[in-house]
Amino acid sequence: MAEAAGEATIIRGTIRVTAPLVFGREYISPLITDFLRSYQNVVVDLNLADRIVDLHEENMDLALRIGPITDSTLVARRVGQVSHVVVASPSYLAEHGAPVQPEDIVSHSVIQHTSLGVSAPWLLRDKSGNRTSVNISARFAVNHADAAIAAARNGGGLVRALSYQVDNDLRRGSLVRVLAPFEPEPLPVSLVRPESRRAIRRIRLLSDHLAAHLSKLPVMQPLTNVP
């Protein structure tokens, strides 16, 4: 124990971390707070942004990345998966009915988070399990995921979100998942760092801490395929 405490005082320096806004706020920030209690000489600079941050260009040490990792200069460590889901409020579904097939979306009010593009198609799967694109015409477009989800919660229509973004709403029943059998393949969730940061101990220690806890989160596990 004394040896571990001594190492904690030796580890020092700044770690620059980036993560998606909602995920970072709900899961990464609390885990970083826990980490800093053990490493008093470490400083963490957390940047939350709903965009793909170039770790090299913006001098980042560690990132939480959702989706495939294609950059060979990054070291990736998978910690779970999330899914794209379509949800709506119980009041909206009571008034308008629930879509049964992907093509039913066109007859519904749609809320779009504009980081996806105002009129970007929604990727789902058809009856045969093949990918299909559904062209949508959003009645309400907003540039913030939380605001788009809040609009759906208030009865504004269907919204497409990542499963972790609506986990609390689904558990409370303030939003209902629809079209579950047609959801596309889950997206991998990874911790990534530049190859050049591989040997820096403080970064590896934080990565280990985050991975150990993130991999156990219920939101990082496969969804059951039920409506």
ZAKE-784736 format. One record per residue: y, x, z of N, C-alpha, C in turn. Coordinates in steps of 0.1 Angstrom, whole numbers, padded with zeros to 4 digits, always signed. Last residue first. Layout:
N
YXZYXZYXZ;...
//
This chain:
227
-0041-0392-0287-0028-0397-0289-0020-0398-0276;-0058-0360-0284-0057-0375-0281-0043-0379-0283;-0071-0333-0282-0067-0341-0294-0067-0356-0292;-0056-0313-0258-0066-0322-0261-0062-0331-0273;-0043-0280-0265-0041-0295-0262-0053-0302-0265;-0050-0249-0250-0052-0258-0261-0049-0273-0257;-0024-0235-0229-0038-0238-0232-0039-0248-0243;+0001-0232-0219-0004-0221-0229-0018-0224-0233;+0006-0250-0200+0013-0252-0213+0008-0242-0223;-0008-0239-0177-0014-0250-0185-0007-0252-0198;-0008-0204-0175+0000-0216-0175-0008-0227-0182;-0021-0180-0176-0027-0190-0168-0020-0203-0168;-0006-0163-0192-0019-0167-0197-0026-0177-0189;+0016-0158-0175+0017-0167-0186+0004-0172-0191;+0006-0139-0157+0010-0152-0152+0011-0162-0164;-0001-0116-0171-0010-0121-0161-0007-0135-0157;+0022-0112-0187+0010-0116-0193+0000-0122-0183;+0042-0103-0168+0043-0116-0175+0030-0121-0181;+0029-0079-0159+0033-0090-0149+0034-0103-0157;+0028-0064-0182+0016-0068-0175+0018-0079-0166;+0056-0062-0188+0047-0069-0197+0034-0073-0190;+0064-0047-0166+0069-0060-0167+0060-0068-0177;+0049-0023-0171+0047-0030-0159+0052-0045-0160;+0060-0015-0196+0046-0019-0195+0043-0027-0182;+0086-0009-0188+0084-0020-0197+0069-0025-0197;+0081+0012-0170+0088+0000-0165+0085-0012-0175;+0070+0032-0188+0062+0025-0177+0068+0012-0172;+0067+0036-0221+0077+0035-0210+0071+0026-0199;+0051+0037-0243+0048+0046-0232+0057+0045-0220;+0060+0019-0262+0047+0017-0256+0045+0025-0243;+0084+0019-0276+0085+0016-0262+0071+0016-0255;+0077+0023-0303+0084+0034-0296+0086+0032-0281;+0067-0002-0310+0058+0009-0308+0064+0020-0300;+0084-0029-0293+0084-0018-0303+0074-0007-0300;+0065-0056-0282+0075-0046-0279+0074-0035-0290;+0056-0090-0273+0057-0079-0282+0068-0069-0278;+0035-0114-0263+0045-0105-0258+0045-0093-0268;+0028-0145-0280+0026-0131-0277+0038-0125-0271;+0011-0173-0290+0022-0169-0282+0019-0155-0278;+0002-0189-0321-0001-0179-0310+0012-0176-0303;+0001-0224-0327+0008-0212-0329+0005-0202-0318;-0025-0246-0339-0016-0241-0329-0010-0227-0333;-0023-0264-0370-0029-0254-0362-0020-0249-0351;-0007-0297-0369-0011-0284-0375-0018-0275-0365;-0019-0330-0361-0011-0318-0358-0016-0306-0365;-0033-0353-0364-0028-0347-0377-0019-0334-0374;-0041-0364-0341-0051-0359-0349-0046-0351-0362;-0015-0372-0330-0022-0360-0325-0033-0355-0334;+0004-0392-0335-0001-0384-0346-0009-0372-0342;+0024-0388-0305+0018-0396-0316+0013-0386-0327;+0031-0388-0270+0026-0380-0282+0020-0389-0292;+0059-0400-0254+0045-0402-0258+0042-0394-0270;+0080-0395-0226+0078-0394-0240+0063-0395-0242;+0078-0402-0200+0091-0405-0206+0090-0403-0221;+0055-0394-0187+0054-0406-0195+0067-0410-0201;+0053-0371-0173+0060-0382-0166+0058-0395-0174;+0040-0355-0192+0033-0357-0179+0040-0369-0172;+0059-0355-0212+0046-0361-0215+0039-0364-0202;+0080-0341-0199+0082-0355-0204+0068-0362-0206;+0068-0316-0196+0072-0324-0184+0074-0339-0188;+0064-0308-0223+0053-0309-0214+0057-0318-0202;+0082-0303-0243+0081-0317-0239+0070-0319-0229;+0080-0276-0248+0093-0281-0246+0093-0296-0241;+0053-0270-0252+0058-0266-0240+0072-0273-0237;+0050-0280-0279+0044-0287-0268+0049-0283-0254;+0079-0282-0299+0068-0274-0294+0063-0280-0281;+0086-0313-0317+0089-0302-0308+0077-0294-0305;+0101-0338-0335+0090-0328-0335+0095-0317-0327;+0107-0372-0327+0112-0358-0328+0100-0349-0328;+0116-0406-0335+0106-0395-0334+0113-0381-0334;+0143-0422-0315+0133-0421-0326+0123-0410-0324;+0159-0428-0293+0165-0425-0306+0155-0424-0318;+0153-0431-0267+0149-0441-0276+0154-0440-0290;+0158-0410-0250+0167-0422-0249+0164-0432-0259;+0140-0391-0259+0138-0397-0246+0146-0410-0244;+0154-0384-0282+0141-0391-0283+0138-0398-0270;+0175-0370-0270+0178-0382-0278+0165-0390-0280;+0162-0349-0257+0169-0359-0249+0172-0372-0257;+0154-0335-0280+0144-0341-0271+0150-0352-0262;+0179-0326-0289+0171-0334-0297+0160-0342-0289;+0187-0311-0266+0195-0323-0270+0187-0332-0279;+0169-0290-0266+0170-0299-0255+0177-0312-0258;+0174-0278-0291+0161-0285-0289+0162-0295-0277;+0203-0281-0310+0198-0277-0297+0185-0285-0294;+0217-0292-0331+0214-0278-0332+0208-0272-0319;+0207-0322-0346+0214-0316-0336+0209-0301-0335;+0208-0353-0364+0204-0338-0364+0213-0331-0354;+0196-0384-0371+0203-0376-0361+0199-0362-0361;+0181-0392-0391+0192-0400-0388+0201-0393-0378;+0165-0372-0416+0169-0374-0402+0181-0383-0401;+0140-0377-0435+0155-0379-0436+0160-0382-0422;+0113-0356-0446+0120-0365-0436+0135-0366-0440;+0082-0351-0461+0097-0350-0462+0103-0360-0453;+0055-0335-0449+0061-0348-0449+0076-0346-0450;+0029-0316-0462+0043-0316-0458+0048-0331-0459;-0003-0307-0449+0005-0316-0458+0019-0315-0453;-0034-0290-0448-0020-0290-0445-0013-0299-0455;-0064-0308-0442-0056-0299-0450-0041-0301-0447;-0080-0327-0430-0077-0315-0423-0069-0305-0430;-0082-0351-0443-0093-0341-0446-0091-0328-0438;-0060-0364-0436-0073-0369-0431-0084-0359-0433;-0036-0337-0432-0040-0350-0437-0054-0353-0431;-0013-0323-0408-0026-0322-0416-0030-0336-0420;+0021-0312-0412+0010-0318-0404-0003-0316-0412;+0054-0302-0411+0040-0298-0415+0030-0304-0406;+0082-0318-0422+0073-0316-0411+0060-0313-0416;+0109-0302-0442+0097-0311-0440+0089-0308-0427;+0143-0302-0433+0131-0294-0435+0119-0303-0433;+0169-0311-0432+0159-0319-0439+0146-0312-0442;+0180-0292-0415+0184-0306-0413+0173-0315-0420;+0161-0267-0399+0167-0272-0412+0169-0287-0411;+0153-0259-0375+0142-0261-0384+0148-0264-0398;+0176-0261-0361+0171-0247-0364+0159-0247-0374;+0181-0288-0357+0185-0282-0370+0182-0267-0372;+0158-0312-0349+0164-0300-0343+0168-0291-0355;+0162-0346-0357+0158-0332-0362+0166-0321-0354;+0147-0377-0355+0157-0368-0349+0152-0354-0352;+0143-0406-0374+0138-0392-0371+0150-0384-0365;+0129-0438-0376+0141-0430-0373+0136-0416-0368;+0104-0444-0401+0109-0443-0387+0122-0436-0387;+0092-0442-0425+0098-0455-0422+0103-0456-0408;+0081-0417-0427+0093-0420-0435+0099-0433-0432;+0058-0417-0411+0071-0411-0405+0083-0415-0413;+0036-0424-0425+0043-0435-0418+0057-0430-0413;+0023-0402-0434+0033-0408-0443+0040-0419-0437;+0005-0396-0412+0017-0388-0414+0028-0395-0423;-0004-0427-0396-0007-0417-0406+0006-0409-0408;+0008-0442-0376-0007-0440-0376-0011-0429-0385;+0036-0444-0355+0030-0440-0368+0016-0438-0367;+0040-0473-0334+0037-0459-0335+0032-0456-0349;+0068-0496-0331+0054-0493-0334+0052-0478-0335;+0093-0503-0324+0091-0500-0338+0076-0497-0341;+0093-0510-0297+0101-0518-0306+0097-0516-0321;+0075-0492-0285+0073-0507-0282+0081-0515-0293;+0087-0468-0293+0074-0472-0298+0071-0487-0296;+0110-0469-0277+0111-0468-0291+0098-0473-0298;+0099-0469-0251+0107-0480-0256+0108-0480-0271;+0085-0444-0249+0077-0457-0249+0086-0469-0254;+0098-0421-0273+0099-0427-0260+0090-0440-0261;+0078-0396-0291+0089-0407-0290+0088-0413-0277;+0067-0367-0309+0068-0376-0297+0079-0386-0299;+0046-0344-0323+0056-0354-0326+0055-0364-0314;+0042-0309-0318+0038-0322-0316+0049-0332-0320;+0029-0277-0323+0039-0286-0328+0034-0300-0325;+0016-0258-0295+0014-0266-0307+0027-0274-0311;+0007-0225-0284+0014-0238-0282+0013-0245-0296;-0012-0201-0265-0008-0208-0277+0000-0221-0274;-0014-0167-0251-0017-0182-0252-0013-0188-0265;-0009-0141-0253-0010-0146-0239-0012-0161-0239;-0014-0111-0271-0014-0125-0271-0016-0130-0256;+0007-0086-0277-0003-0089-0267-0003-0104-0266;+0017-0061-0301+0016-0075-0297+0005-0077-0287;+0040-0038-0311+0027-0039-0303+0027-0053-0297;+0055-0034-0343+0055-0040-0330+0041-0040-0324;+0053-0025-0368+0060-0016-0359+0060-0021-0345;+0044-0045-0384+0034-0035-0379+0040-0025-0370;+0051-0078-0382+0058-0065-0382+0048-0055-0376;+0040-0103-0378+0037-0096-0391+0043-0082-0392;+0026-0125-0357+0033-0112-0357+0030-0104-0370;+0029-0161-0357+0022-0148-0361+0031-0136-0361;+0044-0176-0328+0040-0175-0342+0034-0162-0345;+0068-0166-0305+0059-0178-0309+0057-0177-0324;+0073-0140-0283+0073-0144-0296+0063-0156-0299;+0092-0124-0260+0082-0135-0261+0083-0141-0275;+0097-0089-0260+0101-0102-0265+0089-0112-0263;+0113-0059-0251+0102-0068-0249+0106-0082-0254;+0136-0043-0257+0124-0037-0252+0112-0045-0253;+0161-0042-0283+0153-0050-0273+0140-0042-0269;+0181-0036-0302+0177-0027-0291+0170-0034-0280;+0186-0050-0325+0193-0054-0313+0189-0047-0300;+0169-0038-0344+0183-0039-0346+0191-0042-0334;+0144-0040-0331+0149-0027-0334+0165-0028-0336;+0140-0067-0328+0139-0059-0316+0145-0045-0319;+0156-0094-0340+0151-0081-0345+0151-0071-0333;+0146-0126-0330+0155-0115-0327+0148-0102-0332;+0145-0156-0343+0137-0144-0343+0147-0132-0341;+0159-0180-0320+0159-0174-0334+0150-0162-0332;+0171-0192-0297+0161-0199-0305+0162-0193-0319;+0174-0171-0269+0179-0175-0282+0168-0181-0290;+0183-0152-0241+0176-0164-0246+0182-0169-0259;+0179-0121-0228+0186-0128-0238+0178-0140-0243;+0181-0104-0198+0174-0114-0205+0183-0121-0215;+0178-0074-0184+0188-0081-0192+0181-0091-0201;+0169-0061-0153+0165-0068-0165+0176-0076-0172;+0166-0031-0136+0175-0042-0140+0169-0048-0153;+0150-0016-0108+0149-0021-0122+0160-0032-0124;+0148-0011-0082+0156-0002-0090+0156-0005-0105;+0129-0028-0070+0144-0029-0066+0153-0021-0075;+0104-0044-0077+0110-0032-0083+0125-0033-0081;+0098-0068-0065+0089-0056-0062+0095-0043-0067;+0117-0085-0074+0115-0084-0059+0107-0072-0056;+0113-0085-0101+0125-0077-0095+0124-0076-0080;+0092-0103-0104+0090-0089-0107+0101-0081-0101;+0105-0128-0098+0094-0123-0090+0092-0108-0092;+0123-0128-0120+0128-0128-0106+0117-0123-0097;+0105-0131-0141+0113-0118-0140+0118-0117-0126;+0095-0156-0136+0086-0145-0135+0093-0132-0134;+0118-0172-0141+0112-0172-0128+0103-0160-0126;+0122-0165-0170+0132-0162-0159+0126-0162-0145;+0099-0176-0183+0101-0162-0182+0111-0158-0171;+0100-0205-0179+0088-0197-0175+0091-0182-0174;+0124-0218-0185+0114-0225-0176+0104-0215-0171;+0139-0200-0201+0145-0207-0189+0134-0212-0180;+0121-0194-0222+0127-0184-0213+0132-0189-0200;+0117-0219-0233+0105-0212-0227+0111-0201-0218;+0143-0225-0242+0136-0234-0232+0125-0226-0225;+0149-0202-0259+0157-0207-0249+0150-0215-0238;+0126-0174-0265+0132-0187-0268+0139-0194-0256;+0137-0141-0254+0127-0152-0254+0134-0164-0259;+0140-0106-0246+0144-0118-0253+0133-0128-0254;+0151-0079-0226+0141-0089-0229+0147-0100-0237;+0155-0047-0216+0161-0057-0223+0150-0066-0229;+0156-0030-0186+0146-0036-0196+0154-0047-0202;+0168+0000-0171+0170-0014-0176+0160-0018-0186;+0156+0017-0141+0161+0016-0154+0162+0001-0159;+0126+0028-0124+0140+0024-0124+0144+0024-0139;+0102+0037-0101+0104+0029-0113+0118+0024-0113;+0103+0045-0074+0104+0055-0085+0108+0048-0098;+0097+0024-0059+0110+0030-0058+0113+0040-0069;+0071+0019-0066+0081+0009-0069+0095+0014-0068;+0057+0041-0055+0059+0040-0070+0070+0030-0073;+0058+0033-0028+0065+0045-0033+0067+0045-0047;+0042+0011-0028+0056+0009-0025+0064+0021-0029;+0018+0023-0034+0023+0014-0043+0038+0011-0041;+0015+0039-0011+0016+0045-0024+0022+0036-0034;+0012+0019+0008+0024+0028+0009+0026+0035-0004;-0012+0008+0000+0000+0000+0000+0013+0009+0000;
//
